[in-house]
Structures are given as C-alpha cells and as structure tokens.
Amino acid sequence: MGWSGLWSPGFNPQQTLKGPCGYVHRLSLKRENNQKMSNVKSIDDVIINVARIIIDELMIEDVTPQTFDPEMDLVDEVGIDSMDLATVALVIQDEYGIRIDEDDYPKLTNVRLIAEYINNKL
Amino acid sequence: MQTHWKFSDILADPVIRTRWQRVKKYFFLRESTYDMTNRCNIRCEGCYFYEGDKQFVTENNDAELWRDLMVKEKERGITFVVLAGAEPALVPELLQTCYREIPLGAIASNGLKFIPETIGYRIHISVWGNDQTSQAVRRADRMLERQIKNYKADPRAVFVYTFTSGNIDQIRDVAPILAENNCPFTFNMFSAPVGYTGDLRHTPQTLAKTRDVMLEMLETYPEHLLFSHYNITAHTHELGLHDLFQCSYPRMNPHEDVGLGKTFRQYRADLTWDRNAACCVPDTDCTDCRHYAAGSAVVTARLFRHATDPDTFKAWLDYVDTYLAVWVMGYEKGENLSPHFVEPPGRT
C-alpha cells in the first residue's frame, strides 16, 4: 500500500518542483484516502519534518512539506547531490539527536527512507 | 570547553555562517573531465597524460560531435567541465564549442599558446620550477616568461606551481616573479603515475620540506597565493588523499548512487570513457595522489566528517573557499578563517 499521509486536496499534480541546481522535476503526488493507521502517526510526523528540512536547507520552491512525495528519489528526481545530502544529514543529526554514519547517508535517497532511518535510531 | 558540537552550534558563529552560506551556493557544481587532444607542444617528465592507454586513442576533432557530447552532458546534470590532456590550447575551436554549451569550467594548459579571450573558462597554467628546471624537465626555454607574457592580467589565469621532490626551494625564485606581475597562483603536488620510477616522487622528507616552504609562501604572499593551512595539511601529509579522505572518484569509489561515483566521467580524446579509469588524473598511482584537482573534490566531498567542531569546520571552509577561487571564474577568495594546522578528521 502506498503512503497515505501526503494527500493535499488543493495540490495541482502538474505542479513542478524546482531543485537546488535548477532542475525541474514533476511531482508524482500520491492521492489516496486519508486512512488512519494507528502506528503511522509518528512516522508521518517524521516524514513531514524531514521534508521541511529538505525544503528549507535546499531552498526548494513550489512545494510544501505536506505535498512532498516521500517516495520521490532525491537524487534522480529532485536533483540533489552528495553535498546536499550531507547538509540534510547534519541538520537531522541536530534535530533528532542521533548519529548518522557517513556511509549511511548516501543510501538515504528519499524522505521515507530517511524517516525510517531516524525512527530506527530513536 | 564544549566537546560535542551540533552543526547549528558551529554555524552560530556569524563568521562561519557567512562563509558557509557563501560556499554552499556552489554545491550545484557537477564536474566531468575531458581530454581534448592527444597532442602537446612540449613533453614533460612524469606527465600523467602520456601514461596508460588514453594517449593512443584516435582524437575526435569534429566540433559538432563535441557539441552533441556537451548537450548530453548538460542533460545528465554536468555543470562544470575540466578540459585537459594533452594540451587543450591546441584545439581552441573545440574549447569554444564546449564553452558555448557549458560555460563553467577550467582548462589545464602549459600556457605557451594563448587561449582566445572568448573562451571564458578558468585557465590553470602549469609551472614546474624555475626556468632551468623547466628546461630540464619540460624541455622548454624561458617558460615562465612566456607564460606570464601570455596571461599577465588575464582574469582567467591561475598559475599552478607543482612541487616535485626536486624543485621545492625554487618556488622562492618563481613566487616573487608571479607576485610582481600580479599573477595569482596556487600549489599542486607531483603525484607519481602508475609505474613511475623517476626522481620527482615525494618522500616523507620532501613532503615535510614542502610543508614548511608552503607555509612560508602563505605568509609571504597572502595577496597572490590561493591556499590555506588546511590545503598544506591535506597535500603534504604522509598519507595520500585516498588514505586520508577516501577518494570519491569512480576509479576508487564503487558507489554509483550519488555524488562523483554517479556523475563523474573522464572522457578521452575519442569521446569514450571507462568507469574503472575515471578520475581527474587517470593513471596516477592512487597511493601517491596528492593532486590539487583530486583534493578539490575529495576533501570538499567530506563535509560530513569536518562538521565536528568550529576549528575543523573552519579549516574545511578555507579549503573549499580556496578550491572555488582556483576553479570558478568570478569567485573571489576570502580571508582564511583558520590560521593554524588542523589534523584531518577520521571517519564519522
């Protein structure tokens, strides 16, 4: 089952997301029923917060934490690179008080993976 | 004394934050390198280009095919080109073609043939000692004089002095001439090609001596020398760049998910490339690599492990600031933030 926490009634699926190096990528927005899953709330929060960190740090335009597709590949679809990922990893370390191994952060290539990684460390 | 630093604590220092924000704007740079021709107008001892197979390919001089390549490179995200081997000044029309498609980049040249001003890339002019040494190692007369004549007051030019084991003191002859002519310069370290058995390879003793001389130059020519204490540390350490920082170029980096391991290619003059050979100075002995071009990527990529405390992070910022000033047209070097030597951090 796809991720259920990211639907946004007002969001235009044709909206584009401008990456930090000028790439333009199409958001593949998951529109699903807003079904509640009892044990998902906490990871939902983490996903939204990670999306916020990425948007803030990389100054990504035209997208909000709520409309950021957590499955979107940050490297291939958003166009961010290792330096950007390292920056995001540093901020996440700060915010969650966890330690990210430098061998791990290149593997954290979408918001969902990052959120799951954080939850496993908490 | 604080022993554990959050990244936000480090950035709370306004000087650090300002420099961080300045260099961060350049994180969009994605480089690849290109051998433009197999030909050169001189032949230097220990030249990495004339090692391995790349010198034997049939060079492609079709400007239209080069344009197509640049278009495709742009499409896959390359934003910065390094045009090298053997002597790119011999094919100015191809340089122009590249510049039209990807306007950020640098050319590695011996500086003996002027590259037209319409090609607005950074130009790195290689200097290997005083004129006597250049005559012996590069078989070229009055080299520095001719290089300066071509590129004095040219905003594209950065002179790159390569320290070998045999020319360390000669920077004391060369640096005043460069400074008098208002030529910015930086340092490179001779890094032996695979199988090299000549006399230019560094030893622990020559590395230590180079370190001392580099520091002397940094103190004597702060206006003209683009370098920092951390550059000195990283490039004169007994361990090479790979052992210190784990090289991020494909040749030594199996990861293809992100970063140089994913995007970097080193094209030969026939427009082919080989992932197993891909790095900025192919056919260099990786254990001996202290090359300035390698460091620019390898040290810079290790942001994560340098964000541990203000001193280490300032040293890294100095390195990145230097790298940008050396490689990117229009980027002005700031004042170094770290006035002392910082040991490279280990893995996090």
Interface residues (C-beta under 8 A of the other chain):
Chain A: P20 C21 G22 Y23 V75 G79 D81 S82 M83 D84 L85 A86 T87 A89 L90 V91 Q93 D94 R99 I100 D101 E102 D103 Y105 P106 K107 T109
Chain B: K6 F7 S8 K24 F27 F28 R30 G77 T79 S248 H255 D257 V258 G259 L260 K262 T263 T300 A301 L303 F304 R305 A307 R347 T348
